[in-house]
Amino acid sequence: MLDTLCVALKGTPRIVVQVLKEKGALSAAQLVAETGHPEKSVKLALGELEKARLIRREGETYAVACRETMAPMSRVPFNTDLGRKVHATACAECWKKWQAQQLVLMNHFGLNPLDPQAQKFLFGAMESFFFGDGTPPMMIDTTLQGKISHLE
């Protein structure tokens, strides 16, 4: 499972994510035992990872923050911090769902994926989809179909 880790993570947070990917949901005490890191470091890492939505808390246990428990993505979708973060937290099924949502947005707004403004919009929508509440950064207003200039 090391290939699905976010390469931007270092130290205790990286080890915590690695252990959660290998062992599944664990409590903070179990993570301290598994990682061999001090309790304070593990709890700090858990707080940072939860805030970044790389892990989720379920009662007293923590797990990697994929909305599904399916096979991991086969590769990083694109070589940016966001691409690595998505790869570390999403399964292949989640990625397929995002691609369908992206297609809806591209068709609705008539987006050209080579346009930097369209890319900025789609990256924002992707971040919201994976790490927000799952909705695009704005509601789709059909009166604005084919235009994204209002997004700036």
N, C-alpha and C positions, 0 to 999 in steps of 0.2 A: 503493500500500500504506500510505500515511500514515494512512488511516482505521482501520487495525487496530492502531496503536501504543497502548501503555498510556499514557494521558495523565498518569499519576502520575510517569513517568520524566522526568528533566531532565538536561541537560548531556550528558556523554560516554555514559552508559548509554543514553540515548534515541537518540543518533546510532548507537551500536553496533547496537541492535536494528533501527533503520531500515535500516542497510546490510545486515544479515543477512537481513532480509525481502526487500530488493530484489535482492541478489546471490546469496543462498543461502549455503551453508557456506563459511567462510573461516578461514584461520589467523590467529593474533594479529598476525603481521607484515603480512599482507594488510589486516587491519582498521586497523592504524596508517596504512598508505598510503592506504586508502580514506577514512578519517575526517579525516586531517590532524591528529589529536590526538596528543599525546606518548605514547610507548610506555608509560610508567608509568601514565598516566591510563586508557589502553585496557585494560591488564592488570588494574588495580584494578576497572574497570567490568565486565570479564569475570568476575572473581571474585565480585563482588556479584550479577551477573545469574545466574550459575550457582548460587550459594547460594540465591537466590530461585526457582530452577527456571524462570526465564524463557527461558534458553538451555540447550543441552546440549552437552557436549564429546564429540567422536568422534575419538579419537586426538589429532592436532594441530589439528583444525579445530573450529569452533564453529558451531552452527546454532540457529535459533529452536526452542523446545522443544515442538513439537506432535508428538503420537504418530503422526500421519498427515501425508502431504503432499497435502492436498486443498485445495479452495477455502476461503478464510477465512470466518468468520462474517459475516453481513450487517450485524449491529448488536450493540452492547453488550447483553448479556442483562438486566442491571439496573444501576442507577446507584450502584455502590459500588466501593471499591477492588478487592474480589474480582471483581466483574463485569468491570471494566476489565482486570484481570490475566488472567482467563479469555479475554476477547476478544482480547487481545494474543498469547496463546500457543496457542490451540486453533483447530482448523478446524471447519467446519460439521459434519463427520462425527463428530468427537469430541464436539461438543455434543449431537448426536442420541444417542450412546451414553450420555452422562451423563443425558439426559432419561429414557431407558429404565431406568437404574439408580435414578434418583430415584423413578420410578413404583413400582419394586419395593419400595423402602424405605417409601414412603408407604402402599402397600397392606399391607405386612407389619406395620408398626407402627400402622396406622390413623391416620396423621398428618393433621391439618388444616393446610393451608399458611398459614392466617391466624393460627395459634397461634404466639406468639413463641418458645416452647420448641421447637416443631417446626421453625421457621425456623432456629433456632440449630443444631439437630441436622443439618438438611439442608445448611446452609452448611459445617459441619464435614466432612460427607461429601463435599461438592463439592470442598472444598480438598484432601481426601485423594485423591479420584478424579483430579483434574488435576495436583496438585503433590506427592502422596505416592507410595505404592507402588501406588495404584489400588484399594485396598480401602476399605470404609467405616471410620469411626473405631472401630468395634467389630464383632466377628463377629455375624451375625444369630443370635440365640438364640430358637428357636421357642417356648420356654416363656414368653417375655416378650411374645408377640404382642399388639398392641393397647395396649402400655404404653411410654411413654418417660420416666416419672418417675425411673427408675433411672439416667438419663444424667447427672444433675447431680452 
